[in-house]
Amino acid sequence: MRSVFAFMSDVAVSGVRSWLDGVAVATKPDGWRWPEEGTGTLFPGLDEGCRYVDREDVTSATAALGKKPAFVVQVDVSGRLPGNVEVLQFLTELMTAFPAVAQDEHTSHCWTLEELSTEAKFEGRGFFDTEDWQVGG
């Protein structure tokens, strides 16, 4: 399973939890399946206090946000599908609703909503660029 992270700023955990309850199916406390229909492609969860992300990633997010992120929405991506479209759709909706920056596992860059929507490149890669990843591979 692959993961992407949304470092949240200037929003209460309860606000994002309510938003997730409205757009996804709860599967466990602070865990959801998205989209609601089907078996789901993405599995977002809340990491209050940024306990489960690398310190270097928190430092990068702090620089990008101008303050330490309050918490993280970790989005695990099913290995059954590439997930590129779903990841971008989910993060675009989340980051339109709340201030955040996103990070994938391929670069150390924290991506803004504008960078996601314009398909910007960093270190020669786009966000969640899974070119080297293959279904079943």
Contacts in CASP RR format, 6 or more apart in sequence:
PFRMAT RR
TARGET T0000
AUTHOR 0000-0000-0000
METHOD contacts of the structure
MODEL  1
MRSVFAFMSDVAVSGVRSWLDGVAVATKPDGWRWPEEGTGTLFPGLDEGC
RYVDREDVTSATAALGKKPAFVVQVDVSGRLPGNVEVLQFLTELMTAFPA
VAQDEHTSHCWTLEELSTEAKFEGRGFFDTEDWQVGG
1 43 0 8 1.000
1 76 0 8 1.000
1 77 0 8 1.000
1 78 0 8 1.000
1 79 0 8 1.000
2 76 0 8 1.000
2 77 0 8 1.000
2 79 0 8 1.000
2 105 0 8 1.000
2 128 0 8 1.000
2 130 0 8 1.000
2 133 0 8 1.000
3 74 0 8 1.000
3 75 0 8 1.000
3 76 0 8 1.000
3 77 0 8 1.000
3 105 0 8 1.000
4 74 0 8 1.000
4 75 0 8 1.000
4 77 0 8 1.000
4 87 0 8 1.000
4 91 0 8 1.000
4 102 0 8 1.000
4 103 0 8 1.000
4 104 0 8 1.000
4 105 0 8 1.000
4 128 0 8 1.000
5 53 0 8 1.000
5 57 0 8 1.000
5 72 0 8 1.000
5 73 0 8 1.000
5 74 0 8 1.000
5 75 0 8 1.000
5 102 0 8 1.000
5 103 0 8 1.000
5 104 0 8 1.000
6 72 0 8 1.000
6 73 0 8 1.000
6 75 0 8 1.000
6 91 0 8 1.000
6 94 0 8 1.000
6 95 0 8 1.000
6 100 0 8 1.000
6 101 0 8 1.000
6 102 0 8 1.000
7 50 0 8 1.000
7 57 0 8 1.000
7 58 0 8 1.000
7 61 0 8 1.000
7 64 0 8 1.000
7 65 0 8 1.000
7 69 0 8 1.000
7 72 0 8 1.000
7 100 0 8 1.000
7 101 0 8 1.000
7 102 0 8 1.000
7 103 0 8 1.000
7 110 0 8 1.000
8 16 0 8 1.000
8 69 0 8 1.000
8 70 0 8 1.000
8 71 0 8 1.000
8 72 0 8 1.000
8 73 0 8 1.000
8 98 0 8 1.000
8 99 0 8 1.000
8 100 0 8 1.000
9 65 0 8 1.000
9 66 0 8 1.000
9 67 0 8 1.000
9 69 0 8 1.000
9 70 0 8 1.000
9 99 0 8 1.000
9 100 0 8 1.000
9 101 0 8 1.000
10 70 0 8 1.000
10 98 0 8 1.000
10 99 0 8 1.000
11 70 0 8 1.000
11 98 0 8 1.000
11 99 0 8 1.000
12 70 0 8 1.000
13 46 0 8 1.000
13 48 0 8 1.000
13 70 0 8 1.000
13 71 0 8 1.000
15 98 0 8 1.000
16 46 0 8 1.000
16 71 0 8 1.000
16 73 0 8 1.000
16 94 0 8 1.000
16 98 0 8 1.000
17 30 0 8 1.000
17 46 0 8 1.000
19 94 0 8 1.000
19 97 0 8 1.000
19 98 0 8 1.000
20 26 0 8 1.000
20 31 0 8 1.000
20 32 0 8 1.000
20 44 0 8 1.000
20 45 0 8 1.000
20 46 0 8 1.000
20 73 0 8 1.000
21 32 0 8 1.000
23 34 0 8 1.000
23 36 0 8 1.000
23 93 0 8 1.000
24 32 0 8 1.000
24 33 0 8 1.000
24 34 0 8 1.000
24 35 0 8 1.000
24 36 0 8 1.000
24 44 0 8 1.000
25 32 0 8 1.000
25 33 0 8 1.000
25 34 0 8 1.000
25 36 0 8 1.000
26 32 0 8 1.000
27 33 0 8 1.000
27 43 0 8 1.000
30 45 0 8 1.000
30 46 0 8 1.000
31 43 0 8 1.000
31 44 0 8 1.000
31 45 0 8 1.000
31 46 0 8 1.000
32 43 0 8 1.000
32 44 0 8 1.000
32 45 0 8 1.000
33 39 0 8 1.000
33 40 0 8 1.000
33 42 0 8 1.000
33 43 0 8 1.000
34 40 0 8 1.000
34 41 0 8 1.000
34 42 0 8 1.000
34 43 0 8 1.000
34 44 0 8 1.000
34 86 0 8 1.000
34 90 0 8 1.000
35 41 0 8 1.000
35 42 0 8 1.000
35 86 0 8 1.000
40 78 0 8 1.000
41 77 0 8 1.000
41 78 0 8 1.000
41 80 0 8 1.000
41 81 0 8 1.000
41 83 0 8 1.000
41 86 0 8 1.000
42 75 0 8 1.000
42 76 0 8 1.000
42 77 0 8 1.000
42 78 0 8 1.000
42 83 0 8 1.000
42 86 0 8 1.000
42 87 0 8 1.000
42 90 0 8 1.000
43 75 0 8 1.000
43 76 0 8 1.000
43 77 0 8 1.000
43 78 0 8 1.000
44 73 0 8 1.000
44 74 0 8 1.000
44 75 0 8 1.000
44 76 0 8 1.000
44 90 0 8 1.000
45 73 0 8 1.000
45 74 0 8 1.000
45 75 0 8 1.000
45 76 0 8 1.000
46 71 0 8 1.000
46 72 0 8 1.000
46 73 0 8 1.000
46 74 0 8 1.000
47 53 0 8 1.000
47 71 0 8 1.000
47 72 0 8 1.000
47 73 0 8 1.000
47 74 0 8 1.000
48 71 0 8 1.000
49 70 0 8 1.000
49 71 0 8 1.000
49 72 0 8 1.000
50 58 0 8 1.000
50 68 0 8 1.000
50 69 0 8 1.000
50 71 0 8 1.000
50 72 0 8 1.000
52 72 0 8 1.000
52 74 0 8 1.000
53 72 0 8 1.000
53 74 0 8 1.000
56 108 0 8 1.000
57 103 0 8 1.000
57 108 0 8 1.000
58 68 0 8 1.000
58 69 0 8 1.000
60 103 0 8 1.000
60 108 0 8 1.000
60 109 0 8 1.000
60 110 0 8 1.000
61 68 0 8 1.000
61 69 0 8 1.000
61 101 0 8 1.000
61 103 0 8 1.000
61 110 0 8 1.000
62 68 0 8 1.000
62 69 0 8 1.000
63 110 0 8 1.000
64 101 0 8 1.000
64 110 0 8 1.000
64 112 0 8 1.000
65 99 0 8 1.000
65 100 0 8 1.000
65 101 0 8 1.000
65 110 0 8 1.000
69 100 0 8 1.000
73 94 0 8 1.000
73 100 0 8 1.000
75 87 0 8 1.000
75 90 0 8 1.000
75 91 0 8 1.000
77 83 0 8 1.000
77 86 0 8 1.000
77 87 0 8 1.000
77 128 0 8 1.000
79 135 0 8 1.000
79 136 0 8 1.000
80 135 0 8 1.000
81 135 0 8 1.000
82 130 0 8 1.000
82 133 0 8 1.000
82 135 0 8 1.000
83 128 0 8 1.000
83 130 0 8 1.000
84 128 0 8 1.000
84 130 0 8 1.000
87 127 0 8 1.000
87 128 0 8 1.000
88 116 0 8 1.000
88 127 0 8 1.000
88 128 0 8 1.000
91 102 0 8 1.000
91 116 0 8 1.000
92 113 0 8 1.000
92 116 0 8 1.000
92 117 0 8 1.000
94 100 0 8 1.000
95 101 0 8 1.000
95 102 0 8 1.000
95 112 0 8 1.000
95 113 0 8 1.000
95 116 0 8 1.000
96 113 0 8 1.000
100 113 0 8 1.000
101 110 0 8 1.000
101 111 0 8 1.000
101 112 0 8 1.000
102 110 0 8 1.000
102 111 0 8 1.000
102 116 0 8 1.000
102 127 0 8 1.000
103 109 0 8 1.000
103 110 0 8 1.000
103 111 0 8 1.000
104 111 0 8 1.000
104 127 0 8 1.000
104 128 0 8 1.000
104 129 0 8 1.000
106 125 0 8 1.000
106 126 0 8 1.000
106 128 0 8 1.000
106 129 0 8 1.000
107 122 0 8 1.000
107 123 0 8 1.000
107 125 0 8 1.000
109 122 0 8 1.000
109 123 0 8 1.000
111 120 0 8 1.000
111 122 0 8 1.000
111 127 0 8 1.000
114 120 0 8 1.000
115 122 0 8 1.000
115 127 0 8 1.000
116 127 0 8 1.000
119 126 0 8 1.000
119 127 0 8 1.000
120 126 0 8 1.000
120 127 0 8 1.000
END
